[in-house]
């Protein structure tokens, strides 16, 4: 739980390049790494490009648009703090840039989730260093 924002659920405690990504999100920006040499987008963040091996990259702004690639609906909480929010959906969103992110959903009923459903990404600030993306209907 984040004491700074009153976020009621367990939140990530990222390190390294993941921490950089969460800081962008906490600041209201959805950015992904993009290789400076071949232009390939990537997520999760890593030092080397899987396509060309380059270590030259830039955090580049995303359009924030994508489509549902997959999802699951959790009916049984794995942590006691989630007991009050089940059932909840976790989705894999394929972004326009080609990367995929895992996030929660808002304003989409679990029974309305479908493959290729267009979504946009919103951001829930948790603290000064962590923000969590969520999918909204596009």
C-alpha positions as CSV (number, residue, x, y, z in Angstrom):
1,X,0.0,0.0,0.0
2,X,1.2,3.5,-0.7
3,X,1.2,5.8,2.3
4,X,1.7,8.9,0.1
5,X,-1.6,8.6,-1.9
6,X,-3.8,6.4,0.2
7,X,-3.8,3.8,-2.6
8,X,-5.6,0.9,-0.8
9,X,-3.9,-2.0,-2.6
10,X,-0.4,-3.4,-2.7
11,X,1.7,-1.4,-5.2
12,X,4.9,-2.3,-7.1
13,X,8.3,-1.3,-5.7
14,X,10.2,-1.2,-8.9
15,X,14.0,-1.0,-9.4
16,X,16.3,-0.2,-12.3
17,X,14.8,0.5,-15.7
18,X,11.4,-0.6,-14.5
19,X,11.5,2.2,-11.9
20,X,12.2,4.7,-14.7
21,X,9.1,3.5,-16.5
22,X,6.9,3.7,-13.4
23,X,8.2,7.2,-12.8
24,X,7.1,8.3,-16.3
25,X,3.7,6.8,-15.6
26,X,3.5,8.5,-12.2
27,X,4.1,11.8,-14.0
28,X,1.2,11.2,-16.3
29,X,3.3,10.0,-19.3
30,X,3.1,6.6,-21.0
31,X,6.5,6.0,-22.5
32,X,8.3,3.0,-23.9
33,X,11.8,2.4,-24.9
34,X,12.5,2.7,-28.6
35,X,15.8,1.6,-30.2
36,X,17.7,4.6,-31.7
37,X,19.3,2.3,-34.3
38,X,16.5,0.1,-35.7
39,X,13.4,1.9,-34.4
40,X,11.9,-1.2,-32.6
41,X,9.7,-0.4,-29.6
42,X,10.1,-2.6,-26.5
43,X,8.5,-3.3,-23.1
44,X,9.3,-4.3,-20.5
45,X,12.4,-2.1,-20.4
46,X,15.8,-3.6,-20.9
47,X,19.3,-2.5,-21.8
48,X,19.7,-4.1,-25.2
49,X,17.4,-4.2,-28.2
50,X,16.3,-7.8,-28.9
51,X,16.0,-7.0,-32.6
52,X,19.5,-5.6,-33.3
53,X,21.4,-5.7,-30.1
54,X,21.9,-2.0,-29.8
55,X,22.3,-0.3,-26.4
56,X,21.2,3.0,-27.8
57,X,17.6,3.8,-27.0
58,X,15.2,6.6,-26.0
59,X,12.1,6.7,-23.8
60,X,9.5,7.7,-26.4
61,X,5.9,8.8,-25.8
62,X,3.1,6.4,-26.7
63,X,-0.1,7.2,-28.4
64,X,-1.9,5.6,-25.4
65,X,-4.1,3.6,-27.7
66,X,-4.3,-0.1,-28.1
67,X,-6.5,-3.2,-28.2
68,X,-7.3,-6.0,-25.8
69,X,-4.9,-8.9,-26.6
70,X,-5.9,-11.2,-23.7
71,X,-7.5,-11.0,-20.3
72,X,-8.4,-12.9,-17.2
73,X,-11.0,-12.3,-14.5
74,X,-10.0,-13.1,-11.0
75,X,-12.8,-14.3,-8.7
76,X,-10.7,-15.4,-5.7
77,X,-8.3,-12.9,-4.1
78,X,-4.7,-14.0,-3.8
79,X,-4.1,-11.3,-1.2
80,X,-6.5,-10.3,1.5
81,X,-6.4,-6.7,0.5
82,X,-8.1,-7.6,-2.9
83,X,-11.1,-9.4,-1.2
84,X,-13.3,-6.3,-1.6
85,X,-12.6,-5.8,-5.4
86,X,-13.2,-9.3,-6.8
87,X,-14.1,-10.2,-9.4
88,X,-11.7,-8.0,-11.3
89,X,-10.2,-8.2,-14.7
90,X,-6.5,-8.0,-15.7
91,X,-5.9,-7.3,-19.4
92,X,-3.0,-7.5,-21.8
93,X,-3.2,-4.5,-24.1
94,X,-1.3,-4.5,-27.4
95,X,-0.4,-0.9,-27.9
96,X,-0.3,0.8,-31.3
97,X,3.5,0.8,-31.0
98,X,3.5,-3.1,-30.9
99,X,4.4,-3.5,-27.2
100,X,2.1,-5.1,-24.7
101,X,1.3,-4.0,-21.2
102,X,-0.6,-5.7,-18.4
103,X,-3.1,-3.5,-16.5
104,X,-6.5,-3.3,-14.9
105,X,-9.7,-2.0,-16.6
106,X,-12.1,0.8,-15.8
107,X,-15.5,1.5,-17.3
108,X,-15.6,-1.9,-19.0
109,X,-17.7,-4.6,-17.5
110,X,-15.9,-8.0,-17.3
111,X,-18.6,-9.5,-19.5
112,X,-17.9,-6.9,-22.2
113,X,-14.2,-7.7,-22.6
114,X,-13.4,-9.1,-26.0
115,X,-10.4,-9.7,-28.3
116,X,-9.3,-6.6,-30.2
117,X,-11.6,-4.3,-28.2
118,X,-10.1,-0.8,-28.7
119,X,-8.9,0.8,-25.5
120,X,-7.0,3.9,-24.4
121,X,-4.8,3.9,-21.4
122,X,-5.4,6.0,-18.3
123,X,-3.1,6.5,-15.4
124,X,-3.7,6.2,-11.7
125,X,-1.0,7.9,-9.7
126,X,0.0,5.9,-6.6
127,X,3.0,8.0,-5.4
128,X,5.5,10.4,-6.8
129,X,7.4,7.4,-8.2
130,X,4.7,4.9,-9.2
131,X,1.7,5.3,-11.4
132,X,-0.4,2.4,-12.7
133,X,-1.9,2.2,-16.2
134,X,-5.5,1.1,-16.7
135,X,-7.5,0.4,-19.9
136,X,-10.6,2.4,-20.7
137,X,-13.0,2.1,-23.6
138,X,-11.6,4.0,-26.6
